[in-house]
Amino acid sequence: MTDHPRRSAWPPLLLAIALEVTATLSLRAAEGFTHPLWLIVVVIGYSGSLWLLSVVLDRGMAVGVAYGIWSAIGVVLTAVFGTVLFGELLGPVQIVGVGVIVIGVLLVELGSHTREAKEVTP
């Protein structure tokens, strides 16, 4: 009997992030309830994103790592696309904040690999 390799959690995580960002930007595009068709995209996007996040966890990624990456990258992409699509300006402090988020995600990811290596080493 052969062990099947565990499927990567990264593809569903990246898709979950894309759906979450799409849903959040659609929420902005809906302008309250004045454009209700965007709300359909919001519901589908958030529902799909949360379902995919559960797939990520089922594939073995730690909940703190998965949620940290999902939320942080979502914040960064939403801020960038909000600027591009809606003309929402980011001030210098906000830009530094986005940079800190990116550094935080990198540290969480690096820390998870360090911990995994220690758990495998006898």
N, C-alpha and C positions, 0 to 999 in steps of 0.2 A: 504494500500500500504506500503510495507516494503522497507526501504532503504537498498540497497546492499552495503556491505562494500567496500571501495575503495581498489583496488588491490595494493599490495605492489610494490613500485618502485625499491626495491632492486634486485630482480632476473634479470630484464632486465639491470640494471646498472652493475651488476657483469658480465653479459654476454657481455655487451658493452665494458667493460674494457678488458676482455679476448680477444675479437676480435681485439681491438685496439693494444694490446700488440703483438698478433700474426701477425698482419699486419706490425707493425714496425720491428719486428724481421725478417719477411720475406723480407722486404725491404733491410735489411742488408745481408740476405742470397742470394738475387738476384745479389749482387756484381755489381751494375750498371745494365747493360742490358746483362751481360754475361750468366745469368740463367733466361731467361724471364718467365719461367713457375711460378717462385715465384711471379712475378708481378700480376698474376691472384689472388693469395692469398692476395696480398696487396690490390687490388681493392675491392675484396669481403669483406675483413676484415674491411677496413676503411668505406666502404659503410654500411655494416651491423652495425658497431659500432655507426655511426652517426644516423642511423634509430632507433636503440635501445635507444640512448640518447634522441631522440624525444619522444619515448614511456615513458621514465622515467619522462620527463617534463609533459607529458599529464596525468600521474598518480599523479601529484601534488607536486613533489619534486621541491624546488626552484632552479632556474637556476644556481645561484652562488654555491649552495651546490652540485648539481649534477655535474657541470663542475669541481668544485674543487676536488671532490672525484675522478671523472673519470680521470682527468689529473694527479693528484698526485699519485694515486695508479698505474696508467699506467707508470709513470716515474720510480717509485720504482721497479716495476716488470720488466720493460725493462732493467734497470740497472743490476738487479740481474741475469736475464736470459742471458743478454749480456755477463756477466762474465762467467756463466756456459757454454753457448753454443759456444761462440766465443773467449773465453779467454781474454776478455777485462777487464783489471784490474781497480779496484776502489782504488784510493788513500785515505789517511786518511781524507782529506778535503771533498772529494766526499762522503765518508761514513757518515761523520757528516751531510752533506747536505741532504742525504737520510733520516737520522734521523729527521732532522728539517722538512722535507716534511711530514713525518708520524705524527709528533706532530701537524703540521699545519692542516692536515686532521682531526685529532681527535678534535682539537679546533673548526673547522668549523662545524663538526657534533654535538658536544656538544652545540655550540651556536645556532644551528638551533632548537634543542629540547627545549632550554631555551626560545627562542622566541615563539615557538608554545605554550608552557605552559602559557606564559603571555597573548597570544591572546585568549586562551580558558577561562582563569580565568576572572570572571566578575569584 
